[in-house]
Amino acid sequence: MKGIADLFGSLVFNDEVMRARLTDDVYKALKKTMSQGTHLELDVANVVANAMKDWAVEKGATHFTHWFHPMTGITAEKHESFISPAGDGKIIMKFSGKELVRGEPDASSFPSGGLRATFEARGYTVWDITSYAFIKDATLCIPTAFCSYSGESLDKKTPLLRSMEAINKQALRVLRLFGNSAVKQVTSVVGPEQEYFLIDNEMFQKRPDLIYTGRTLFGARPPKGQEFDDHYFGSLKPRVFAFMKELDEELWKLGICAKTKHNEVAPAQHELAPIYGTTNIATDHNQLTMEMMKSVATRHGLACLLHEKPFAGVNGSGKHNNWSVSTDTGVNLLEPGRTPQDDAQFLLFLVAVIKAVDDYQELLRVSAASAGNDHRLGANEAPPAIISMFLGDELTEILEAIESDQDYVGKEKHPMAIGVTVLPHFPKDSTDRNRTSPFAFTGNKFEFRMLGSNFSTAGPNIILNTAVAEVLRQFADHLEKSSEFNSDLATLIKDTFRKHKRIVFNGNNYSDEWVIEAEKRGLANLRTTVDALPEFVSKKSVELFAAHGVFAKSELHSRYEILMEGYCKTIHIEALTMIDMVKGEIIPACIDYQGDLSKVMKQKKECGEFESMLEEELLGHIAKLSSCLLKKLTTLEAALLESQDKQEIFAQAGFYRDRVFTAMAELRLIVDQLETLVAKKHWPLPSYARMLYSVV
């Protein structure tokens, strides 16, 4: 087997490959386009395309595809072979610069939220030159943006790239005010931690709810769940270890810096974390990671579950979006250093993030909104729906000292006192971690913890980048007019924290007291997706995104429509699946078991045994629950039918939340009780216990 160094990036047309296969002139022209955004000439594109094709064919590729992120939440690709007729029944392998730079998929078959009519089919994929091409499934994949014939963005990558340009532009203005002329580019960087479940694929195939919806719509809780926290960081089971080993290798081939792997809190739950990188590339890599998790799992006889809440009563899975801002000179602008109280540049960027999160807290909540995540947020596994920030004791005390015009007296940092002299001494961190906070400072970055595990990281980072860019714009506008820079800078930091410190909360976000306190502070509590999504198209949001060229108003409204429709469709499909399972599997199982009980009672009577209290009582109990089951099923069917009468999308979404979902919960309650009574040989669905403990 190759060493990791040889394996890493072996399927990526990266900088090393480009240096080796391109002439100096072409390489320099390509790098200039990548770093400065200059136009790529067609003759340069032709040379690059031919080199890409030769390299890919040598690696076993036969096709190429423009790989893009439509508004479905997953990636898309249309494969084209390299073959071209050469006469006499022969072919040659060709790939042109035009094919590299631009493709033309059918735009009408992807969600557009009203941007395009069904008959307006033309769309374009355009090479994202900042993200390296790679090989997957014997296909050269070219990361691209996706837009309509009239230029509107139909994907997640285009607005993400726009938001990165916005924060770069405004951050450079601020750095110039500090006399920094060396930095040419400022980039947001991300490291998304990915949680997931692994269950036996044979059991997965017996659960229609997992197949169609990604989560279990029925299931009684197992005798043992996560009560002992014994799965967390526990030793890896052999099948899980083998899966993780192959997954690491496949990700390393694609240049993805998979770094950390471990068991999570819930049984059958695990996590993978990469080293963070440039936001658009990290987004590409995370989409590839999720795809690779599923394909590798299948090869190991496993099913990988990426739903936010696949098992009720058990911790769901999140995606922790670790976000920061770095310069092309290697400086992390959110690195506090040894004396953060003396670093005005760090403090200015810190309060910029504080103000951005406070001003646009509703938009951050929107970025974590989905029907699936509504099951997860607020439980003791994920932050509540209220946005707040954790800064830790040291930074909070520094800002409070600045606010009150006092000198900050830092606490002396002592080595950790563990009480065992043989153990090595190490310095104690300046603050603890707060795992209940939605948006926590964790040393030199912020960790946004609200995302569901199957989310694209594009959404929250578009919002974070744009919101911070807007605040930096305000800061730059103010300070560029200043005649007393240092004095005005100090005042700006002080006033910004004073006005926006309500968003800072270092306590327990799970507590009931925090909900009351947050309301007193005037923080938004958008409990469900239906509550949150209208904020996406508010006047304030439209103005923010338009000001920085991230979303046009039409693009913003299209995404609102798509998200609302997605919410409705998710619950609709879940409801249909429940109905199908109850009619096709649950009711027949109950009838069969009641038949068995009746036979036993009849046999006892025929043998002169008139005492059959156990069977009679059990039969009566199941009969009552079965009768109730039929009523709840009828209620759900009626609610589902009525939902189609709602023409306006917001009203329909509210109806699904209040009526359809409530009817689903009531139906589930009956089915889960029946599962505990009906004999296992009759119950058609693998239980929670079997699924969660099936992989050894």
Summary of the structure (lengths in Angstrom):
residues: 696
radius of gyration: 28.2
end to end distance: 26.1
largest distance: 105.4
contacts: 2278
relative contact order: 0.11
helix: 49%
strand: 15%
